[in-house]
Amino acid sequence: QVQLVESGGGLVQAGGSLRLSCAASGRTFSRAVMGWFRQVPGKEREFIAAISWSGGGTSYANSVKGRFAVSRVNAKNTVYLQTNSLKPEDTAVYYCAVDGLGTYLSDTPSSYDYWGQGTQVTVSS
């Protein structure tokens, strides 16, 4: 079993930044793909970013490309999402997830096996 705990969310003004963290414990997947998604009420979970096990491969949604950056430190079993130039439309609950097979950088929620409980990001205008 894997436990994922996100942190770092909060309230920020438009143009501001937040650094989200996701700490994994239990059965860890140092060679797994890690992903970040977000969701607002009434909408489907939206892919944000994914990172390969080595950190050498990353993928981003067009809506955040150039503003967000995903990284990981396998020695700490932690993945990060640096969010910059935040906009009100970035307001959502942000989730991290693990794809244990890790064969490619999937943008599909069903590819991921374990999920955190989420952290709220609210961007005021």
TORKOL-4160 file (C-alpha; in steps of 0.2 Angstrom, whole numbers, padded with zeros to 4 digits, m for minus):
125
<pt num="1" X="0000" Y="0000" Z="0000"/>
<pt num="2" X="0006" Y="0018" Z="m0004"/>
<pt num="3" X="0001" Y="0033" Z="0006"/>
<pt num="4" X="0002" Y="0050" Z="m0002"/>
<pt num="5" X="0001" Y="0067" Z="0007"/>
<pt num="6" X="0000" Y="0083" Z="m0002"/>
<pt num="7" X="0004" Y="0100" Z="0007"/>
<pt num="8" X="0008" Y="0118" Z="0002"/>
<pt num="9" X="m0009" Y="0123" Z="m0004"/>
<pt num="10" X="m0017" Y="0139" Z="0002"/>
<pt num="11" X="m0024" Y="0156" Z="m0003"/>
<pt num="12" X="m0013" Y="0167" Z="m0014"/>
<pt num="13" X="m0016" Y="0183" Z="m0025"/>
<pt num="14" X="m0016" Y="0182" Z="m0044"/>
<pt num="15" X="0002" Y="0182" Z="m0050"/>
<pt num="16" X="0009" Y="0174" Z="m0034"/>
<pt num="17" X="0017" Y="0157" Z="m0032"/>
<pt num="18" X="0015" Y="0141" Z="m0021"/>
<pt num="19" X="0026" Y="0126" Z="m0020"/>
<pt num="20" X="0016" Y="0110" Z="m0018"/>
<pt num="21" X="0024" Y="0094" Z="m0010"/>
<pt num="22" X="0018" Y="0076" Z="m0011"/>
<pt num="23" X="0026" Y="0064" Z="0001"/>
<pt num="24" X="0025" Y="0046" Z="m0002"/>
<pt num="25" X="0026" Y="0032" Z="0011"/>
<pt num="26" X="0023" Y="0014" Z="0013"/>
<pt num="27" X="0027" Y="0004" Z="m0003"/>
<pt num="28" X="0036" Y="0017" Z="m0013"/>
<pt num="29" X="0040" Y="0017" Z="m0031"/>
<pt num="30" X="0056" Y="0025" Z="m0034"/>
<pt num="31" X="0054" Y="0020" Z="m0053"/>
<pt num="32" X="0036" Y="0025" Z="m0054"/>
<pt num="33" X="0029" Y="0040" Z="m0064"/>
<pt num="34" X="0022" Y="0053" Z="m0053"/>
<pt num="35" X="0008" Y="0064" Z="m0058"/>
<pt num="36" X="m0001" Y="0080" Z="m0053"/>
<pt num="37" X="m0020" Y="0083" Z="m0056"/>
<pt num="38" X="m0033" Y="0096" Z="m0051"/>
<pt num="39" X="m0051" Y="0096" Z="m0049"/>
<pt num="40" X="m0065" Y="0109" Z="m0046"/>
<pt num="41" X="m0083" Y="0104" Z="m0041"/>
<pt num="42" X="m0093" Y="0098" Z="m0055"/>
<pt num="43" X="m0079" Y="0095" Z="m0067"/>
<pt num="44" X="m0068" Y="0080" Z="m0071"/>
<pt num="45" X="m0051" Y="0078" Z="m0064"/>
<pt num="46" X="m0038" Y="0088" Z="m0075"/>
<pt num="47" X="m0021" Y="0083" Z="m0079"/>
<pt num="48" X="m0007" Y="0095" Z="m0074"/>
<pt num="49" X="0010" Y="0087" Z="m0075"/>
<pt num="50" X="0019" Y="0071" Z="m0074"/>
<pt num="51" X="0037" Y="0066" Z="m0071"/>
<pt num="52" X="0047" Y="0051" Z="m0075"/>
<pt num="53" X="0056" Y="0041" Z="m0061"/>
<pt num="54" X="0073" Y="0048" Z="m0065"/>
<pt num="55" X="0066" Y="0066" Z="m0066"/>
<pt num="56" X="0073" Y="0067" Z="m0084"/>
<pt num="57" X="0056" Y="0067" Z="m0092"/>
<pt num="58" X="0042" Y="0079" Z="m0089"/>
<pt num="59" X="0025" Y="0082" Z="m0097"/>
<pt num="60" X="0013" Y="0097" Z="m0094"/>
<pt num="61" X="m0004" Y="0102" Z="m0099"/>
<pt num="62" X="m0005" Y="0117" Z="m0111"/>
<pt num="63" X="m0014" Y="0127" Z="m0098"/>
<pt num="64" X="0001" Y="0127" Z="m0086"/>
<pt num="65" X="0016" Y="0125" Z="m0097"/>
<pt num="66" X="0029" Y="0139" Z="m0094"/>
<pt num="67" X="0021" Y="0143" Z="m0077"/>
<pt num="68" X="0022" Y="0126" Z="m0067"/>
<pt num="69" X="0037" Y="0115" Z="m0064"/>
<pt num="70" X="0037" Y="0097" Z="m0058"/>
<pt num="71" X="0052" Y="0089" Z="m0049"/>
<pt num="72" X="0056" Y="0075" Z="m0038"/>
<pt num="73" X="0068" Y="0069" Z="m0025"/>
<pt num="74" X="0068" Y="0050" Z="m0024"/>
<pt num="75" X="0079" Y="0050" Z="m0009"/>
<pt num="76" X="0065" Y="0059" Z="0000"/>
<pt num="77" X="0051" Y="0050" Z="m0009"/>
<pt num="78" X="0044" Y="0067" Z="m0013"/>
<pt num="79" X="0037" Y="0076" Z="m0028"/>
<pt num="80" X="0035" Y="0094" Z="m0030"/>
<pt num="81" X="0024" Y="0106" Z="m0040"/>
<pt num="82" X="0031" Y="0124" Z="m0041"/>
<pt num="83" X="0016" Y="0135" Z="m0047"/>
<pt num="84" X="0020" Y="0152" Z="m0053"/>
<pt num="85" X="0010" Y="0167" Z="m0061"/>
<pt num="86" X="m0005" Y="0159" Z="m0053"/>
<pt num="87" X="m0022" Y="0164" Z="m0061"/>
<pt num="88" X="m0040" Y="0163" Z="m0053"/>
<pt num="89" X="m0044" Y="0149" Z="m0065"/>
<pt num="90" X="m0030" Y="0139" Z="m0056"/>
<pt num="91" X="m0041" Y="0138" Z="m0041"/>
<pt num="92" X="m0044" Y="0119" Z="m0037"/>
<pt num="93" X="m0040" Y="0105" Z="m0026"/>
<pt num="94" X="m0023" Y="0098" Z="m0032"/>
<pt num="95" X="m0019" Y="0079" Z="m0031"/>
<pt num="96" X="m0003" Y="0069" Z="m0033"/>
<pt num="97" X="m0004" Y="0051" Z="m0039"/>
<pt num="98" X="0007" Y="0037" Z="m0043"/>
<pt num="99" X="0008" Y="0026" Z="m0058"/>
<pt num="100" X="0017" Y="0011" Z="m0052"/>
<pt num="101" X="0020" Y="0003" Z="m0070"/>
<pt num="102" X="0028" Y="0020" Z="m0075"/>
<pt num="103" X="0029" Y="0015" Z="m0093"/>
<pt num="104" X="0025" Y="0032" Z="m0100"/>
<pt num="105" X="0020" Y="0050" Z="m0094"/>
<pt num="106" X="0001" Y="0047" Z="m0094"/>
<pt num="107" X="m0012" Y="0061" Z="m0093"/>
<pt num="108" X="m0026" Y="0050" Z="m0089"/>
<pt num="109" X="m0032" Y="0048" Z="m0071"/>
<pt num="110" X="m0036" Y="0029" Z="m0074"/>
<pt num="111" X="m0017" Y="0026" Z="m0077"/>
<pt num="112" X="m0013" Y="0030" Z="m0059"/>
<pt num="113" X="m0014" Y="0018" Z="m0045"/>
<pt num="114" X="m0014" Y="0028" Z="m0029"/>
<pt num="115" X="m0019" Y="0046" Z="m0025"/>
<pt num="116" X="m0017" Y="0058" Z="m0011"/>
<pt num="117" X="m0031" Y="0067" Z="m0002"/>
<pt num="118" X="m0028" Y="0083" Z="m0011"/>
<pt num="119" X="m0023" Y="0101" Z="m0006"/>
<pt num="120" X="m0033" Y="0116" Z="m0009"/>
<pt num="121" X="m0026" Y="0130" Z="m0020"/>
<pt num="122" X="m0036" Y="0147" Z="m0020"/>
<pt num="123" X="m0031" Y="0161" Z="m0031"/>
<pt num="124" X="m0039" Y="0178" Z="m0028"/>
<pt num="125" X="m0041" Y="0191" Z="m0042"/>
